[in-house]
């Protein structure tokens, strides 16, 4: 077992670290464009489809580099939903026509993608969604209301999960299971023969209505918002996998997302630890550095422990997927542990500084809010614990 990095992997990490610093210095509305120009949205996509063809372990290391210098966790969450939740899913289950139509443009950020699954009555239990995908002579008609959609008002395509309404025509098949659709925002009643979105002519576009971004406590750069699909019609090439088998497709998407969505947090945790160590060494009370107090030193040591255990689990989950393994439980364990670790370390970082850490100008309350979001999106900690428990056979 080799825990080292090759020079090529280190070069990718360093390049993404520099890109993160560039994005951090940019205006909030420009940060995703900076990431796209720097290639961060296509790292694991095959070269012949516009990406760099990196393995997932190297991709995780790249996102750790981004998180080390880009403090906007929201935009990194949106980038992860685009790349890990949709693009990697397309690379895994999409048809060759779908892959050729979408992945080159997703890799460059020309087309931004996101996941539209959560509803008012179907959060952790995606099988309870009420949105419907009715089969028509021309393809599918999607109707429903989605909540907490990342990058909702700026996305060009939505990976949507809906209840299979069956074939609405006389004598058609009854409803069965869930259906996964790739819905272009500028759809006008379907897609062309190659799977590319049809030109917007008003019908489909008018029936996809993103709401205004929600005032979340943290991760505001993710631009979470509701999306309404009011009888949006798409062609048969919008279907991902088989009709009625959407739950399995969604689980694949969530496995990739859970394994990799918090890779950037590793860099953020390392940055915060470095800053906390410097503060403890430089902060003196009564002429003595507070780092000499055992309580302070132990707090820093626990932050280090959480960082390293999170690293091991994230890279293990990425490795499992690289090997072609299912990786569902490993991804759940990685996301669960990294989210909880990031939150506890953010609290330790704030408490280390006392009253000064509680001031908004320190940036630490915002870091806590961002980390708290990590324990909710892509599966709550309780949902992930259930997956791990089932893996154990209990």
Secondary structure, DSSP 8 states (H G I E B T S, - for coil): ------HHHHHHHHHHHHHHHHHHHS-GGGHHHHHHHTTTTSTTS-GGGTS----HHHHHHHHHHHHHH---HHHHHHHHIIIIIIIHHHHHHS-HHHHHHHHHHHHHTSS-EEEE--BTTBSS-GGG---EEEEETTEEEEEEEEEEETTTTT-SEEEEEEEEEEE-STT-----SEEEEEEETT-SS-B-TTS-B----SHHHHTEEE------SS-GGG--EEEEEEEEEEEGGGEESSTTBHHHHHHHHHHHHHHHTTHHHHHHHHHHHHHHHHHHHH-EETTEEGGGSHHHHHHHHHHHHHHHHHHHHHHHHHHHHHTT---HHHHHHHHHHHHHHHHHHHHHHHHHTGGGGGSGGGSHHHHHHHHHHHTTTTS-HHHHHHHHHHHTT-
